[in-house]
Each structure stands twice: as C-alpha cells, then as structure tokens.
Amino acid sequence: MEHAIENKPPAPGRRWQDTNLGQAWLVLALAILFGSALAAVQVSLSERIAANRQKETVSRIPELVWGPAKAREITTGDTKIRIVPGTLQARSGINPVALKLFKVMHAGQLAGWVIKARGQGYADKIDLLIGIDPEVNTLTGLFVLDQKETPGLGNKITGPQWRRQFQGRSTAQPLTVATGSSGTKTAIDAITGATISSRSGTRIVNGVMAAVKGTLNPDTFKPMERHS
C-alpha cells in the first residue's frame, strides 16, 4: 500500500521558524553569515600581516649589508640609502629559479644585495634574508624572517650567535655543518640539540649561493615595476 507524504503547514499559532524546515534554513543562513565574516577578517589580517612582513624586511636590510653598528651610522647620516626590490632569473642545477631580492644603493654606488629565500626546516618552512656583497663573493649577514622550529632548540637559529657565523663567509664553496666547534672557514657550528634546524638553514643559504654565483649583477637584476 502506498502512503502519500504531505507537507503540512505549521499548526495554528506555531511560528514558521520553529518548524524543522525553518530551523534548517536558519542554521544555513547563520553559517553563511559567520563564514563570510570570518573570510573578511582573514583577508584583512592577511593583508596586514603581509604589510608588516614587508616593513620588517626593509628595516633589516641595512644591517645585513653593513652590520648593525655601521648600519646605524649610515641610516642616520645625510646620504640616503636606496633599496630597490626586484627579481633574478637564476639557475639551480638544471632548473630555473626566480629569486626575490633587493639592490641596495648608497651614495650612488651599489652597496650590496639582500635575497629572500625559503626552505624546509625541521617543523615547517624557514624564511631567510641573506646579505651578499656587491661582487657576490662574500656573505654579509643573515636574518631569520620567519620560522616555526622547536622552541628552546631549533628556534635558536634566530639568535645573533648562530647567525653571525655566516657573516664574512665566502660564496665560493658550500658551507657545511659541524656538530662541534670546528673553526674551519666552511663549517657552521650546529646548535646543540638542533642539528636538523642548523642544517636546514645552512642548506637554504647554500642553495642561494649556488643560484646567484656568476649570475647576479646589476645587468641581470630586474627591478620590480611600480604601479601608480
């Protein structure tokens, strides 16, 4: 026997929103409303985070070129620093690599380069700023822009003691990581208990050195177009 299913109207005195159908539509409407609100907040926060990241990046560039003390002297002097963002089409192995970097000018002369780089760390991606001299022969500084390494261990790569080891190193050959105090010109001493993070940061630097050595110069640097 077939039974007909009939959609009955709400009983007298019963509001539409109290029915199952009404409550379902209410839940759906609230979900859409809250989802839209969260999406708007996320977009706003993403733009703010990106702006703050860019501001921090630019503020770190002078010390990566000249070191903290001389950078303070130069930035407070009469001659302004000109920082030009741009890109470089380099090669790493057989694959082309598009690098984001900054050309740093002072008193009309090229003072150095600062390159943005990213690579896999122990826990997540590591973002670095790497300073290199105008001739791309020597590393002039290292700053960890972002990381999520283990607190108290891997995140010590952000400290000046570990980062200072890169300053003055030659770009002629890859750097290695030593688990003790090596004292050699090509070895970076690992952080105790955070060898993987130390190797990850050093590997990122080596990748950048290999990509820019022999390819980065004022002619190959492409300034980013500014839109009014």
KOLDREN-635519 format. One record per residue (C-alpha): residue in three letters; x, y, z. Coordinates in Angstrom, 1 decimal, always signed. Layout:
+-----+--------+--------+--------+
: res :     xx :     yy :     zz :
+-----+--------+--------+--------+
: ALA :      X :      Y :      Z :
...
+-----+--------+--------+--------+
END
This chain:
+-----+--------+--------+--------+
: res :     xx :     yy :     zz :
+-----+--------+--------+--------+
: MET :   +0.0 :   +0.0 :   +0.0 :
: GLU :   +1.4 :   +3.4 :   -1.0 :
: HIS :   +1.3 :   +6.2 :   +1.5 :
: ALA :   +1.3 :   +9.8 :   +0.3 :
: ILE :   +3.6 :  +12.1 :   +2.2 :
: GLU :   +2.1 :  +15.6 :   +2.6 :
: ASN :   +3.9 :  +18.7 :   +3.7 :
: LYS :   +1.5 :  +20.1 :   +6.2 :
: PRO :   +1.5 :  +23.9 :   +7.0 :
: PRO :   +2.6 :  +24.9 :  +10.5 :
: ALA :   -0.1 :  +24.3 :  +13.1 :
: PRO :   -2.1 :  +27.4 :  +14.1 :
: GLY :   -0.1 :  +29.5 :  +16.5 :
: ARG :   +3.2 :  +27.8 :  +15.6 :
: ARG :   +5.8 :  +30.1 :  +14.0 :
: TRP :   +7.5 :  +29.1 :  +10.8 :
: GLN :  +11.0 :  +29.3 :  +12.2 :
: ASP :  +10.0 :  +26.7 :  +14.8 :
: THR :   +9.5 :  +24.1 :  +12.2 :
: ASN :  +12.2 :  +21.7 :  +11.1 :
: LEU :  +12.5 :  +23.3 :   +7.7 :
: GLY :  +12.6 :  +26.8 :   +9.3 :
: GLN :  +15.4 :  +25.8 :  +11.7 :
: ALA :  +17.4 :  +24.2 :   +8.9 :
: TRP :  +17.2 :  +27.4 :   +6.8 :
: LEU :  +18.1 :  +29.4 :   +9.9 :
: VAL :  +21.2 :  +27.3 :  +10.5 :
: LEU :  +22.2 :  +27.6 :   +6.9 :
: ALA :  +21.8 :  +31.4 :   +7.0 :
: LEU :  +23.9 :  +31.7 :  +10.1 :
: ALA :  +26.6 :  +29.5 :   +8.7 :
: ILE :  +26.8 :  +31.7 :   +5.6 :
: LEU :  +26.8 :  +34.9 :   +7.7 :
: PHE :  +29.6 :  +33.7 :  +10.0 :
: GLY :  +31.6 :  +32.2 :   +7.2 :
: SER :  +31.5 :  +35.5 :   +5.3 :
: ALA :  +32.5 :  +37.4 :   +8.4 :
: LEU :  +35.5 :  +35.0 :   +9.1 :
: ALA :  +36.6 :  +35.3 :   +5.4 :
: ALA :  +36.6 :  +39.1 :   +5.6 :
: VAL :  +38.6 :  +39.0 :   +8.8 :
: GLN :  +41.1 :  +36.6 :   +7.3 :
: VAL :  +41.6 :  +38.8 :   +4.2 :
: SER :  +42.1 :  +41.8 :   +6.4 :
: LEU :  +44.6 :  +40.0 :   +8.6 :
: SER :  +46.5 :  +38.6 :   +5.7 :
: GLU :  +46.9 :  +42.0 :   +4.2 :
: ARG :  +48.1 :  +43.4 :   +7.5 :
: ILE :  +50.5 :  +40.5 :   +8.1 :
: ALA :  +51.9 :  +40.9 :   +4.6 :
: ALA :  +52.4 :  +44.7 :   +5.1 :
: ASN :  +54.1 :  +44.1 :   +8.5 :
: ARG :  +56.4 :  +41.4 :   +7.0 :
: GLN :  +57.4 :  +43.8 :   +4.2 :
: LYS :  +58.1 :  +46.6 :   +6.7 :
: GLU :  +60.2 :  +44.3 :   +8.8 :
: THR :  +62.1 :  +43.0 :   +5.7 :
: VAL :  +63.0 :  +46.5 :   +4.6 :
: SER :  +64.0 :  +47.6 :   +8.1 :
: ARG :  +66.5 :  +44.7 :   +8.4 :
: ILE :  +68.2 :  +45.3 :   +5.0 :
: PRO :  +70.8 :  +47.9 :   +6.2 :
: GLU :  +72.3 :  +45.7 :   +8.9 :
: LEU :  +72.5 :  +42.8 :   +6.6 :
: VAL :  +74.7 :  +44.9 :   +4.2 :
: TRP :  +76.9 :  +46.8 :   +6.7 :
: GLY :  +76.4 :  +45.1 :  +10.1 :
: PRO :  +74.4 :  +46.7 :  +12.9 :
: ALA :  +76.9 :  +49.3 :  +14.1 :
: LYS :  +77.7 :  +50.8 :  +10.6 :
: ALA :  +74.1 :  +50.5 :   +9.5 :
: ARG :  +73.1 :  +52.8 :  +12.4 :
: GLU :  +75.8 :  +55.2 :  +11.4 :
: ILE :  +74.8 :  +55.2 :   +7.7 :
: THR :  +71.0 :  +55.4 :   +8.3 :
: THR :  +71.4 :  +58.5 :  +10.5 :
: GLY :  +73.8 :  +60.2 :   +8.1 :
: ASP :  +73.0 :  +62.7 :   +5.4 :
: THR :  +73.3 :  +60.3 :   +2.4 :
: LYS :  +70.1 :  +58.3 :   +2.0 :
: ILE :  +70.0 :  +54.6 :   +1.3 :
: ARG :  +68.1 :  +53.5 :   -1.8 :
: ILE :  +66.5 :  +50.0 :   -1.6 :
: VAL :  +65.3 :  +48.6 :   -4.9 :
: PRO :  +63.1 :  +45.5 :   -4.9 :
: GLY :  +63.5 :  +43.2 :   -7.9 :
: THR :  +63.9 :  +39.6 :   -9.2 :
: LEU :  +66.7 :  +37.5 :  -10.7 :
: GLN :  +66.2 :  +34.6 :  -13.0 :
: ALA :  +69.0 :  +32.2 :  -11.8 :
: ARG :  +69.6 :  +28.5 :  -12.2 :
: SER :  +69.9 :  +25.8 :   -9.6 :
: GLY :  +71.1 :  +22.6 :  -11.2 :
: ILE :  +69.0 :  +22.3 :  -14.4 :
: ASN :  +66.0 :  +24.2 :  -13.1 :
: PRO :  +65.5 :  +27.9 :  -13.4 :
: VAL :  +64.9 :  +29.8 :  -10.1 :
: ALA :  +63.1 :  +33.1 :   -9.7 :
: LEU :  +64.6 :  +34.9 :   -6.7 :
: LYS :  +63.2 :  +37.9 :   -5.0 :
: LEU :  +65.9 :  +40.3 :   -3.8 :
: PHE :  +66.8 :  +43.9 :   -3.1 :
: LYS :  +69.5 :  +46.0 :   -4.6 :
: VAL :  +71.0 :  +48.4 :   -2.0 :
: MET :  +72.4 :  +51.7 :   -3.2 :
: HIS :  +74.3 :  +54.3 :   -1.1 :
: ALA :  +75.9 :  +57.5 :   -2.4 :
: GLY :  +75.2 :  +56.4 :   -5.9 :
: GLN :  +77.1 :  +53.2 :   -5.5 :
: LEU :  +76.0 :  +49.6 :   -5.3 :
: ALA :  +76.4 :  +48.6 :   -1.6 :
: GLY :  +75.2 :  +45.1 :   -1.7 :
: TRP :  +72.3 :  +42.6 :   -2.2 :
: VAL :  +69.8 :  +41.1 :   +0.1 :
: ILE :  +68.0 :  +38.0 :   -1.1 :
: LYS :  +64.8 :  +36.5 :   +0.2 :
: ALA :  +64.8 :  +32.7 :   +0.5 :
: ARG :  +62.6 :  +29.9 :   +1.8 :
: GLY :  +63.2 :  +26.3 :   +2.5 :
: GLN :  +62.0 :  +23.3 :   +4.6 :
: GLY :  +63.1 :  +23.3 :   +8.3 :
: TYR :  +62.5 :  +20.6 :  +10.9 :
: ALA :  +58.9 :  +21.7 :  +11.7 :
: ASP :  +57.9 :  +23.9 :   +8.8 :
: LYS :  +59.2 :  +26.4 :   +6.3 :
: ILE :  +62.0 :  +28.8 :   +7.2 :
: ASP :  +62.2 :  +32.2 :   +5.6 :
: LEU :  +65.6 :  +33.9 :   +5.4 :
: LEU :  +67.1 :  +37.2 :   +4.4 :
: ILE :  +70.6 :  +36.8 :   +3.1 :
: GLY :  +73.1 :  +39.7 :   +2.6 :
: ILE :  +75.7 :  +39.4 :   +0.0 :
: ASP :  +78.4 :  +41.9 :   -1.1 :
: PRO :  +78.2 :  +43.7 :   -4.5 :
: GLU :  +80.6 :  +41.3 :   -6.2 :
: VAL :  +78.7 :  +38.2 :   -4.8 :
: ASN :  +81.9 :  +36.9 :   -3.2 :
: THR :  +81.1 :  +37.2 :   +0.5 :
: LEU :  +78.1 :  +36.8 :   +2.8 :
: THR :  +77.4 :  +39.9 :   +4.7 :
: GLY :  +74.6 :  +38.9 :   +7.0 :
: LEU :  +71.7 :  +36.5 :   +7.8 :
: PHE :  +68.3 :  +37.2 :   +9.3 :
: VAL :  +65.6 :  +34.7 :  +10.0 :
: LEU :  +62.4 :  +36.3 :   +8.9 :
: ASP :  +60.0 :  +33.5 :   +9.9 :
: GLN :  +60.3 :  +30.0 :  +11.4 :
: LYS :  +58.3 :  +27.5 :  +13.4 :
: GLU :  +61.1 :  +25.4 :  +14.8 :
: THR :  +61.1 :  +23.7 :  +18.2 :
: PRO :  +61.0 :  +26.4 :  +21.0 :
: GLY :  +64.2 :  +26.4 :  +23.0 :
: LEU :  +66.1 :  +24.3 :  +20.4 :
: GLY :  +65.6 :  +24.8 :  +16.7 :
: ASN :  +64.3 :  +28.4 :  +17.1 :
: LYS :  +67.7 :  +29.4 :  +18.3 :
: ILE :  +68.6 :  +29.9 :  +14.7 :
: THR :  +67.0 :  +33.3 :  +15.1 :
: GLY :  +69.7 :  +34.3 :  +17.7 :
: PRO :  +72.6 :  +36.5 :  +16.7 :
: GLN :  +75.2 :  +34.0 :  +17.9 :
: TRP :  +74.3 :  +31.4 :  +15.3 :
: ARG :  +73.5 :  +33.9 :  +12.5 :
: ARG :  +76.8 :  +35.8 :  +13.0 :
: GLN :  +78.7 :  +32.7 :  +11.8 :
: PHE :  +77.6 :  +33.3 :   +8.2 :
: GLN :  +79.0 :  +36.9 :   +8.1 :
: GLY :  +82.2 :  +37.1 :   +6.1 :
: ARG :  +81.9 :  +33.6 :   +4.7 :
: SER :  +83.0 :  +33.1 :   +1.1 :
: THR :  +80.4 :  +32.2 :   -1.5 :
: ALA :  +83.0 :  +30.2 :   -3.5 :
: GLN :  +82.1 :  +26.8 :   -1.9 :
: PRO :  +79.2 :  +25.3 :   +0.0 :
: LEU :  +79.1 :  +25.6 :   +3.8 :
: THR :  +78.9 :  +22.5 :   +6.0 :
: VAL :  +77.5 :  +22.0 :   +9.5 :
: ALA :  +79.7 :  +20.8 :  +12.3 :
: THR :  +78.3 :  +19.2 :  +15.5 :
: GLY :  +81.1 :  +20.8 :  +17.5 :
: SER :  +83.4 :  +23.8 :  +17.3 :
: SER :  +85.2 :  +23.2 :  +14.0 :
: GLY :  +86.9 :  +26.5 :  +13.4 :
: THR :  +87.1 :  +25.9 :   +9.7 :
: LYS :  +86.3 :  +28.5 :   +7.1 :
: THR :  +83.5 :  +26.5 :   +5.5 :
: ALA :  +81.8 :  +25.0 :   +8.6 :
: ILE :  +78.9 :  +26.4 :  +10.6 :
: ASP :  +78.7 :  +25.1 :  +14.2 :
: ALA :  +75.3 :  +23.4 :  +14.8 :
: ILE :  +73.1 :  +24.5 :  +17.7 :
: THR :  +73.2 :  +21.8 :  +20.4 :
: GLY :  +70.1 :  +19.6 :  +20.1 :
: ALA :  +69.0 :  +21.3 :  +16.9 :
: THR :  +71.3 :  +19.9 :  +14.2 :
: ILE :  +68.4 :  +19.5 :  +11.8 :
: SER :  +67.4 :  +23.1 :  +12.0 :
: SER :  +71.0 :  +24.2 :  +11.7 :
: ARG :  +71.5 :  +22.1 :   +8.6 :
: SER :  +68.2 :  +23.4 :   +7.2 :
: GLY :  +69.2 :  +27.0 :   +7.5 :
: THR :  +72.6 :  +26.3 :   +6.1 :
: ARG :  +71.1 :  +24.3 :   +3.2 :
: ILE :  +68.9 :  +27.3 :   +2.2 :
: VAL :  +71.9 :  +29.6 :   +2.3 :
: ASN :  +73.9 :  +27.2 :   +0.1 :
: GLY :  +71.1 :  +27.0 :   -2.4 :
: VAL :  +71.0 :  +30.8 :   -2.7 :
: MET :  +74.8 :  +31.0 :   -3.1 :
: ALA :  +74.8 :  +28.4 :   -5.9 :
: ALA :  +71.9 :  +30.2 :   -7.7 :
: VAL :  +73.4 :  +33.7 :   -7.6 :
: LYS :  +77.2 :  +32.9 :   -8.0 :
: GLY :  +78.2 :  +34.0 :  -11.5 :
: THR :  +74.6 :  +35.2 :  -12.4 :
: LEU :  +73.8 :  +38.1 :  -10.1 :
: ASN :  +75.0 :  +41.5 :  -11.3 :
: PRO :  +73.4 :  +44.9 :  -12.0 :
: ASP :  +72.6 :  +43.8 :  -15.6 :
: THR :  +70.8 :  +40.6 :  -14.6 :
: PHE :  +68.8 :  +42.2 :  -11.8 :
: LYS :  +65.3 :  +43.2 :  -12.9 :
: PRO :  +63.7 :  +46.0 :  -10.8 :
: MET :  +60.0 :  +45.4 :  -10.0 :
: GLU :  +57.6 :  +47.7 :  -11.8 :
: ARG :  +55.9 :  +50.3 :   -9.6 :
: HIS :  +52.3 :  +50.9 :  -10.3 :
: SER :  +50.8 :  +54.3 :   -9.6 :
+-----+--------+--------+--------+
END
